């Protein structure tokens, strides 16, 4: 028997075309009723599904729901975020494309970095909390047609929104964000409003899910050796961090970055990812030095913990780990981390301020 759906969807009229071929598979009304005598009162959707089963058969109903040819009532969407998968994500991607997402998304049903970046842009243009989480407020804006995705003219200084204090504000509750005055839709931090800091965070977030350095991928066509999943992205982190190939980024290290040998890259790459995020956003900083941490990079200076802002680099003594600050919510720091997770990936993370040893601010960012 087809399981009842808990959402409040309505069945497409195309069921009529299934009448003849599926009539023989319909379940008897008596069986349906007997199986549900102890169930709570049926919703409108449930009654509609049961009626459709009786007339057209379970197979027809399954085909209609599987193709997504249904209309979901407002306020019944699931909350989506990085890592979500399925038809709701495909629906979200199609809606973002219709609303003018640039670049256009591939509607593959997988919520990755590009989808998150498009969500953040949509939220910012609609004055929603731009946390990249698709909750009730964002779904409501999408359900209402989305509207223009071009932000209104901003006459405030670069890096702020009108009425915000240049250089960032501390909003009620202790959330530090550049010119951000809205409430997040689904939790998980607050994005900076504009400027290079926003670009640093956006670039970092777009890399989530691309690299799995502890996984073997496709074979190299020249050597036949397995490559690391996402090795070309890993390669760009190292190249940007070292300021090019050669020198610190030696041929041997390039080979280790590319080819999978059953373990992570020989050199930890969290710092290289952080350097790439800064440089890819046009932030002027020096190059990574072998055997030294981020503190030795020119153009970066240590700051007090209460001065940390999105786009800064955080450092943990444990594992000598580096990350990009996404936002600071009181004593909680939201970050984007390279060389993390089960498969040596780029992931979003949260940690207590007490666990962080230091923060470094690029001189170029105010």
N, C-alpha and C positions, 0 to 999 in steps of 0.2 A: 504493500500500500504506500502510496505517495505520502511522505511526511508533511504535516501542516507547516506552513511558513509562519514565523512569528512577526515578520514585518507587515506593514499595512500597504501592500502592493495591490494593484488591480490588474486583472488579466486582459491581455490584448485581444481585440476583436478577431485576430487571425485564427483563433481557435475554431471558428466556423469552418475553416478549410480542412480541419482535421477530423470532422464528424465521421465520414464514411470509413476511412482507413483505420481509425482507432476505436470505433464503437464496440468492437468485440472485446476490447481489453478493459472496459469499464467495470468497476467493482460494484457489486450489488449494494443497494441502499441499506438493506438490512444488516449487512456485514459492517458497513461504515458506522451505522448507528450503534450497533452492539459494542463496537470497540471504543466508543466515546461516551458511554453512559456515565462514567465517573469524571469526565473532563469538565473544566469550567465552561461557562457560556461561550459560544463561538463568536469570533469577531466577524465583521463583514467580509474580510478577505477569506477567512476560513470557510464561511458559508459559500462564497463564490467558488473557491477551489473545489469543495465537495460537489457542488452543482456541476462544475466543469468535468470532474472525474466521472460523474454518473452519465453525462451526455457524450463525452468525447474520449474518455479513457485516460489512464495515468500517463501513458506514453506521450500523449499530446500535451498534457500539462507540463511534463518535464521538458519537452522540447521548447515550449514557449518560454518557460522560466530560464532555461539554459542559454537561450539566445539573447536574453536581456530585454525582450520585447514587452516590458512591463513599465508601468509608471508608478514611481514611489511617492507616497504622500509626503508633504513637507513635514520636517521635524522628525523623520524616522531614519535618517542616515547614520551609519556607523562613524565613529571618530577614526580618522585615518592619519597616519604619520609614517615617517621613514621606516621601511620594513614591511608595511602593509602590502597585501597582495589580493587579487581577485577582481570580480566584476565591478565592485564599487570603485576600485582604483581606476579601472578602464573608463568608467563613467566620469570620474573626476578629471582624468586626462583629456577626454573629449570636451568637457565643459571648459576647461582652461584653454584649450586650443580655440574653441569658439569665442572665448573672451579675449583672444588676441595674444596668447602666450608666445613669447619670442625667446629662443627658438621654439618652433612647434614641437610638441611632445609626441613620442611614439606611444600609442595607446596599447601598451602591452600588459597592463594590469599589475605592474610592479612599481611600487612607490620608492624611487631612488633619489639620488641627489638632484637630477634635473627636474623631476616632478616637484621636489621640495622647493627648489629655487623659483619655479613658476608659481607655487602656492604663496610663497613669501611676497613675490611681486604683486600678485593679486590682492593679498591682504593689505599691503602697503597702499595700493591705489584706492582701496575702499575704506581706508582709515580703521582697519581692524588690527588687533594684536598680531603682529607679524612674527609668529613663532614657528611657522611651517607646519602646524598641526591643524587638520581640517576638522573642526568641531561645529557645534550648532550655528555659531555666528557666521562662519565662512560658508557653510552649506546654505544658510538662509540667503546670503548674497548671491550665491550661484543659482539657487532656485528661483530668485527674482529676476534672473536674466543676466547677471554679471555686470553689464554696463561697460563703460570704458575702462581700460586698464592703463590709461595714461594718467599719471599723478597730476594733481592740480599744480599750478605754478607755485613755486616756493620762493618767497622773497626774503627769507631768512638767510643768515650767513651759511656758507657751505658746511655740511655736516650736521645741520640742525633743522628743525621744523619751525614754522612761525610760532613765536611765543616761547620757544625753548631757549635755555641758557647755552650759549656757545661752549663747546667742549664737553657737553653731556650734562645730564641732570640726575639727581637721585629721586626717583619717584616714590610715592608712599609705599611702604613695605620694604624699601631698601633696594629696589631694582635699579642698577646703573645701566643706562642706555642713552645713546646719543639722540636727544630730541624726541624720544619716544614717550607719548603720553597716553597711549591706548592700553587696554587690558588684553593679555594674551588669550587666544581662543581656546587653547587646549592644554596649556601649561608648557613647560620645557624651555623657558627662557624668553628673552625679548631681543629682537634683532635691532642693530643700530639703524637709524633712519636714512643716512646718506653718507657720501664721502668715501674716502679710501678705507676707513675702518669697516664700513659696510661691505666694501668690495672684498676685503681680506676674508671676512667671515663667509660671504657668499661663495667665493672661490673654494674655500675649504669645504664647505657643506656640499658643493657640487661633486666632490670626489668620493663621498660616502658610497661604499659598495663597489667601487671600481677595482680595487686591489685586494687580492687574497694571496699574499706572498708565501704562505705555507701550503698552497695548493698547486699541483701541476696542471698546466693547461695544454694548449695545442703544441704539437711538435714543430720545432724550427725547420723550415723547408731546406735550409742549407746543411744543417748538421744532423737533423733527426732527433735532437735532444728535446725533452719536454721543457717548455718555458713556464715561467710563473704566471699565474692568472693576474692580468693587469700589469704585466712587466713594463709595458711602454709608458704607463703613467708613473710607475715607480722610477723609471729611468729619468723622466722629466723632473721629478723631485730632486734627485741626486745632481743632475746637470745644473739646475737652477741654483741649488745650494752651494755647489762648488764653483759656480761661475763659468761652467763649460766643461767639456770632456778633456781628459788629460790632466796632468797635475794630480790633485787630490782624488779626482774621479778617474782613476787609472783604468787601463784596459782590463786588468784582472777583476777589478771591482765592477766594471760594466758587465762583464761576463757573469759574475755572481748575481747581479741584479736581474739579469735576463733569464738565466737557466735555473730550473728547479732541481735541487739536489736532495730533497727530502727534509729540508729545514729552512728556517728563515734566512734572509740575506745576511751575509757575514757581518755587515755593519748595520747597527740599529738605525732606523730611518725616521723616527718621530721628529727629530730636530730638522732633518732635511725637508720633511713635509711642511713644517712650520715656516722654514725659510722660503720654500716655494710659494706658500700662500701669501706671504708678504710681497715677494718680488713679482708674482703674477698680477698683483693689484697695483703695481707701479711704485711700491714703497722702496725707497733707496736705503739699502743696508748692504753691508759687506758680505764676504764669502765665508763659508764654513771652514774651520781649520781642523785638520785631523788631530784627534786626541784632545780636543778642547770642546767645551760646551758653548751654549748660546751667549754666555757672558763675554766670550772673546770676540764676538762678531762686532765689527765697527758699525755704528749707527744704532745700536741698541744699548739702553742703559737701565739699570735696576731701579725699581720704584717701590714705594710702600704698598702693602697689600690693599689698603683702602683707596688707592689710586687706580687700581686695575680697571681697564675698560675693554670692550670688545675690540678684537684685533691685536691685543697685546699677546706676548708669549709667556706662558706659565711654565714653571719648572718644579719637578718633584725629585727630592733626593733619592727616593726609592726607585731603583732601575734607571736613574738619571734620565727621567722621562720629560719630554717637552710637549706642549700642546698650544693650540690657538684658543684664546678666550672668546667664547661666543656671547656670554652675558654673565653678570654677577647679580645674584638675588640674595642680598643680605650676606649670610655666611655660606651660601651655596654658589659654586662656580659651575656654569655650563660651558662645555668646551667641545672642540673638534680635535680628535687625536689620531695621529698616524701610528702605524706599527702597534696596533691594539686589537683586542678581540681574539677569538679563537684561531682565526686564520691569518693573523698579522694584517689587519685591515685599517681603513679610515672609518672611524665611528664617532658618534656623538656620545658624550660622557657627562657625568655630574660628579662632583666631589666637594667635600668640605674645605673651606678656606684654611682650616687648621692643618690639613694634610699637605698644603702647598708650601714649598720652601721659598719661592721667589717669583716675581713677575718682572718682565723686561718690556720696556716701551720703546718702539722705534722713534728716533728723534724726529722723523718726518711727520709723525702723527701727533696732532695736538688734542 
